[in-house]
Amino acid sequence: MSTTASAFDVLAELSLTAKPGGAGNKLDAEAQLQWSGIGFSLFGEQFIAPVGELSEMLEIPASTRLPGVQPWVVGVANVRGRLLPLFDMAAFFGGKLSSSKRQHRVLILERDSVYAGLIVDQVFGMQHFPLETFQEQANSKLEAVTSCLSGCYQLSDSNWQVFSTAKLIEDPRFANAALS
């Protein structure tokens, strides 16, 4: 065995001597005091979906219309070899997308056997909220959306409604997109 310690041995020894209350643990504690989600807008209101409920966001891809479906079903798109059904969320809730078409985005919901693209007005990306700003009661002005909300985060002058994709999936209207 060589008298010169390998880089691995040095790192292993350092990890054993590191103090449990070091700077890294302080950062971990601060990070645990925040909640993160993907921010988006619909009807001029700000919503946030938990990070784990959405797999990605993208511009609206070219799609093919489907016959015999609800008007809020835009069609299907080929996204990296998978057929992605696209749903206009504003139309689903009884309205119209409000921002310019250039800003519209698709949030991809991939949960259990559901793979769906939710078209929204605009996406703001990752948002972080202090846990103490959470309120269990959502305060959206849009009654049609309240069945999919699970609280809100209040920051200074802005409210971010927590949008639950699990509640959306459970909605019988969403589950049955075929015309009756």
C-alpha positions in Angstrom: 0.0 0.0 0.0 1.3 3.4 -0.9 2.0 6.0 1.8 0.4 8.7 -0.3 -3.3 8.9 0.4 -5.6 8.8 -2.6 -8.0 11.6 -3.2 -10.9 9.3 -2.3 -9.3 8.5 1.1 -8.8 12.2 1.9 -12.4 13.0 1.0 -13.7 10.0 3.1 -11.7 11.2 6.1 -13.0 14.8 5.7 -16.6 13.6 5.6 -16.1 11.7 8.8 -14.7 14.8 10.6 -17.2 17.3 9.3 -19.4 18.8 12.0 -23.2 18.0 11.9 -24.1 21.7 12.5 -22.1 23.0 9.6 -23.2 25.7 7.0 -24.7 23.1 4.7 -27.3 22.1 7.3 -28.3 25.7 7.8 -29.0 26.1 4.1 -31.0 22.8 4.1 -33.1 24.1 7.0 -33.8 27.4 5.1 -34.8 25.5 2.0 -37.3 23.3 3.9 -39.1 26.5 5.0 -40.2 27.2 1.4 -42.7 25.7 -1.0 -42.0 25.6 -4.7 -44.3 25.3 -7.7 -44.7 26.2 -11.3 -46.5 29.5 -11.7 -49.0 30.3 -14.5 -51.8 32.6 -15.3 -55.4 31.9 -16.4 -58.2 34.6 -16.7 -55.7 37.2 -15.4 -55.2 35.4 -12.1 -52.0 33.8 -10.9 -51.9 30.1 -10.1 -49.2 27.7 -8.9 -49.0 23.9 -9.4 -46.8 21.8 -7.2 -43.5 20.9 -8.9 -44.1 17.2 -8.7 -47.4 17.3 -10.5 -46.1 18.7 -13.8 -43.4 17.1 -15.9 -42.5 20.0 -18.2 -43.7 23.1 -20.0 -43.4 24.0 -23.7 -44.8 26.2 -26.4 -48.0 25.0 -28.0 -47.1 22.3 -30.6 -48.9 21.7 -33.9 -51.9 19.5 -33.2 -54.6 17.6 -35.0 -58.2 18.2 -34.1 -60.3 15.3 -33.0 -64.0 14.7 -33.9 -66.6 14.1 -31.3 -64.9 15.8 -28.4 -65.7 18.7 -26.1 -64.9 22.2 -27.5 -62.1 22.6 -24.9 -60.2 19.7 -26.3 -57.8 21.3 -28.8 -56.5 18.0 -30.3 -53.5 15.8 -30.1 -49.9 16.6 -30.7 -46.9 14.4 -31.3 -44.4 15.3 -28.6 -41.2 13.3 -28.9 -43.0 10.3 -30.3 -45.9 10.3 -27.8 -49.4 11.5 -28.5 -50.2 14.4 -26.1 -53.9 15.4 -25.8 -54.1 19.2 -25.5 -56.8 20.9 -23.3 -57.6 24.6 -23.3 -58.0 25.2 -19.6 -59.7 28.5 -20.0 -62.4 27.0 -22.2 -62.7 24.0 -19.8 -63.5 26.5 -17.0 -66.0 28.4 -19.2 -63.9 31.3 -20.6 -61.3 32.2 -23.2 -57.5 32.4 -23.1 -56.8 36.1 -22.4 -53.2 36.8 -23.3 -51.6 37.0 -26.7 -51.2 33.7 -28.4 -47.4 34.1 -28.3 -47.5 33.8 -24.6 -49.7 30.7 -24.4 -47.9 27.6 -23.0 -48.6 24.0 -22.4 -48.0 22.4 -18.9 -47.6 18.7 -19.3 -49.4 16.7 -16.6 -48.0 13.2 -16.3 -49.6 11.3 -13.4 -50.5 7.6 -13.1 -52.1 6.8 -16.5 -52.9 10.5 -17.3 -50.7 12.2 -19.9 -52.2 15.6 -20.9 -51.2 19.0 -22.0 -52.9 21.9 -20.2 -52.9 25.1 -22.3 -52.7 28.2 -20.1 -52.3 32.0 -20.8 -48.7 32.3 -19.6 -46.1 30.4 -17.6 -43.9 32.2 -15.0 -41.6 29.3 -14.2 -40.5 28.1 -10.8 -41.9 30.2 -7.9 -40.9 29.9 -4.2 -43.1 30.8 -1.3 -42.4 31.0 2.5 -44.5 28.3 4.2 -45.9 30.8 6.6 -47.7 32.7 3.8 -49.9 29.7 3.0 -53.7 30.0 3.6 -55.9 26.9 3.4 -58.8 28.9 2.0 -58.3 29.8 -1.7 -59.5 33.2 -2.6 -60.0 33.1 -6.3 -62.6 35.3 -7.9 -63.3 32.5 -10.4 -65.9 30.2 -9.0 -65.5 27.7 -11.9 -61.8 27.1 -10.9 -62.4 26.7 -7.1 -63.0 23.0 -7.3 -59.4 22.5 -8.4 -57.8 24.8 -5.8 -56.2 23.7 -2.5 -55.3 27.0 -0.8 -53.2 30.0 -1.7 -50.0 31.8 -1.0 -50.2 35.5 -0.1 -47.2 37.6 -1.0 -47.4 41.4 -0.5 -50.0 42.4 -3.1 -50.2 39.1 -5.0 -52.2 36.0 -4.4 -51.0 32.7 -5.9 -53.8 30.1 -6.0 -52.6 26.5 -5.5 -53.9 24.6 -8.5 -54.3 20.8 -7.8 -53.9 18.7 -10.9 -55.1 15.7 -8.8 -58.5 17.5 -8.3 -58.6 18.3 -12.0 -58.1 14.6 -12.9 -60.9 13.6 -10.5 -63.3 16.0 -12.1 -65.8 13.9 -14.2 -65.9 16.5 -16.9 -62.2 16.3 -17.4 -62.1 12.5 -17.4 -64.8 12.3 -20.1 -63.8 14.6 -22.9 -66.1 13.0 -25.4 -69.3 14.8 -26.5 -72.4 13.4 -24.8 
